[in-house]
Amino acid sequence: MELNYLRAVIFLVAGLILLFIPQKIIKIQAYLSKRLHLRSTYTKKANYIISFVLLIIALTLFIYSIIN
């Protein structure tokens, strides 16, 4: 298995998780930011934007893997 396929799958899974269960991700982010004494400003909209960016990266890596 080529390394770019593996990278694409990782980005795809991360993007799908952020897209389909954003509430649980926001809870995890709030918990971790509270434990690490950081400010959490992530919203549901920000998670959707990040998920679409990750999906675009995954699509780009899949296309690059197929071409090369």
Backbone as CSV, one residue per row, in Angstrom:
resi,resn,N_x,N_y,N_z,CA_x,CA_y,CA_z,C_x,C_y,C_z
1,MET,0.832,-1.181,0.000,0.000,0.000,0.000,0.875,1.242,0.000
2,GLU,0.580,2.127,-0.890,1.378,3.334,-1.000,1.088,4.265,0.179
3,LEU,2.082,5.031,0.559,1.974,5.882,1.740,0.914,6.973,1.573
4,ASN,0.742,7.482,0.347,-0.251,8.537,0.136,-1.675,8.027,0.317
5,TYR,-1.929,6.758,0.000,-3.247,6.184,0.252,-3.539,6.171,1.746
6,LEU,-2.545,5.795,2.524,-2.708,5.752,3.974,-2.961,7.155,4.526
7,ARG,-2.215,8.132,4.048,-2.426,9.511,4.483,-3.818,9.989,4.110
8,ALA,-4.259,9.647,2.912,-5.580,10.061,2.464,-6.671,9.442,3.336
9,VAL,-6.504,8.191,3.714,-7.492,7.532,4.573,-7.527,8.190,5.949
10,ILE,-6.371,8.542,6.478,-6.318,9.200,7.784,-7.036,10.541,7.736
11,PHE,-6.759,11.346,6.705,-7.436,12.633,6.568,-8.935,12.451,6.335
12,LEU,-9.311,11.429,5.584,-10.715,11.162,5.310,-11.463,10.797,6.586
13,VAL,-10.887,9.937,7.383,-11.517,9.527,8.640,-11.639,10.724,9.587
14,ALA,-10.590,11.526,9.684,-10.647,12.698,10.560,-11.712,13.683,10.091
15,GLY,-11.790,13.905,8.789,-12.799,14.813,8.259,-14.207,14.306,8.476
16,LEU,-14.429,13.012,8.292,-15.762,12.445,8.488,-16.182,12.468,9.954
17,ILE,-15.236,12.226,10.840,-15.548,12.288,12.268,-15.964,13.698,12.660
18,LEU,-15.213,14.693,12.187,-15.577,16.072,12.502,-16.901,16.476,11.868
19,LEU,-17.212,15.902,10.725,-18.439,16.258,10.024,-19.672,15.624,10.656
20,PHE,-19.573,14.382,11.090,-20.758,13.655,11.553,-20.991,13.707,13.051
21,ILE,-19.973,13.904,13.859,-20.187,13.986,15.315,-19.473,15.206,15.904
22,PRO,-19.866,16.399,15.491,-19.172,17.591,15.988,-19.432,17.880,17.462
23,GLN,-20.596,17.499,17.992,-20.891,17.786,19.385,-19.936,17.067,20.331
24,LYS,-19.627,15.817,20.036,-18.698,15.072,20.890,-17.284,15.646,20.787
25,ILE,-16.917,16.085,19.589,-15.594,16.690,19.407,-15.501,18.001,20.181
26,ILE,-16.568,18.784,20.164,-16.578,20.049,20.911,-16.462,19.774,22.409
27,LYS,-17.136,18.729,22.901,-17.023,18.365,24.316,-15.600,17.950,24.671
28,ILE,-14.973,17.170,23.794,-13.587,16.746,24.029,-12.656,17.951,24.018
29,GLN,-12.865,18.877,23.070,-12.042,20.077,23.004,-12.213,20.934,24.254
30,ALA,-13.445,21.059,24.732,-13.694,21.848,25.940,-13.036,21.199,27.153
31,TYR,-13.147,19.882,27.249,-12.535,19.170,28.377,-11.006,19.328,28.365
32,LEU,-10.405,19.117,27.182,-8.949,19.224,27.102,-8.460,20.648,27.324
33,SER,-9.178,21.620,26.800,-8.758,23.009,27.004,-8.905,23.411,28.473
34,LYS,-9.905,22.855,29.138,-10.073,23.128,30.567,-8.944,22.496,31.368
35,ARG,-8.586,21.270,31.016,-7.508,20.572,31.732,-6.144,21.199,31.473
36,LEU,-5.945,21.741,30.267,-4.665,22.351,29.910,-4.635,23.860,30.153
37,HIS,-5.720,24.392,30.725,-5.837,25.816,31.036,-5.674,26.679,29.780
38,LEU,-6.377,26.306,28.730,-6.381,27.060,27.488,-7.791,27.561,27.216
39,ARG,-7.886,28.548,26.365,-9.202,29.027,25.962,-9.695,28.233,24.771
40,SER,-10.938,27.827,24.819,-11.532,27.071,23.729,-12.508,27.973,22.984
41,THR,-12.221,28.254,21.723,-13.112,29.102,20.930,-13.677,28.345,19.735
42,TYR,-13.558,27.031,19.751,-14.066,26.247,18.637,-15.580,26.177,18.691
43,THR,-16.176,26.325,17.531,-17.621,26.225,17.416,-17.963,25.126,16.420
44,LYS,-19.236,24.881,16.279,-19.683,23.868,15.332,-19.330,24.284,13.909
45,LYS,-19.441,25.566,13.615,-19.111,26.078,12.280,-17.620,25.896,11.991
46,ALA,-16.784,26.155,12.969,-15.345,25.976,12.778,-15.009,24.511,12.523
47,ASN,-15.691,23.602,13.216,-15.463,22.175,12.989,-15.886,21.760,11.592
48,TYR,-16.987,22.333,11.078,-17.402,22.029,9.714,-16.369,22.517,8.695
49,ILE,-15.841,23.699,8.920,-14.829,24.233,8.003,-13.585,23.357,8.026
50,ILE,-13.134,22.974,9.219,-11.953,22.114,9.333,-12.206,20.754,8.684
51,SER,-13.424,20.220,8.852,-13.729,18.915,8.254,-13.713,18.992,6.736
52,PHE,-14.230,20.076,6.156,-14.198,20.209,4.703,-12.773,20.376,4.186
53,VAL,-11.937,21.073,4.937,-10.526,21.202,4.552,-9.849,19.835,4.577
54,LEU,-10.120,19.044,5.614,-9.532,17.706,5.698,-10.028,16.799,4.573
55,LEU,-11.299,16.928,4.213,-11.834,16.131,3.111,-11.219,16.537,1.774
56,ILE,-10.972,17.821,1.582,-10.315,18.283,0.355,-8.887,17.765,0.292
57,ILE,-8.186,17.781,1.416,-6.820,17.244,1.454,-6.840,15.752,1.134
58,ALA,-7.802,15.016,1.700,-7.904,13.581,1.423,-8.183,13.323,-0.046
59,LEU,-9.084,14.096,-0.631,-9.390,13.945,-2.052,-8.178,14.241,-2.915
60,THR,-7.440,15.273,-2.566,-6.224,15.621,-3.306,-5.185,14.504,-3.217
61,LEU,-5.022,13.938,-2.038,-4.062,12.844,-1.883,-4.492,11.596,-2.649
62,PHE,-5.791,11.301,-2.667,-6.273,10.165,-3.452,-5.997,10.368,-4.938
63,ILE,-6.291,11.555,-5.429,-6.043,11.837,-6.849,-4.557,11.774,-7.156
64,TYR,-3.732,12.319,-6.291,-2.278,12.272,-6.492,-1.784,10.814,-6.487
65,SER,-2.337,10.000,-5.604,-1.919,8.595,-5.541,-2.330,7.830,-6.797
66,ILE,-3.495,8.146,-7.318,-3.953,7.459,-8.525,-3.120,7.862,-9.733
67,ILE,-2.798,9.136,-9.836,-2.019,9.632,-10.980,-0.604,9.082,-10.969
68,ASN,0.020,9.044,-9.804,1.424,8.582,-9.726,1.470,7.155,-9.389
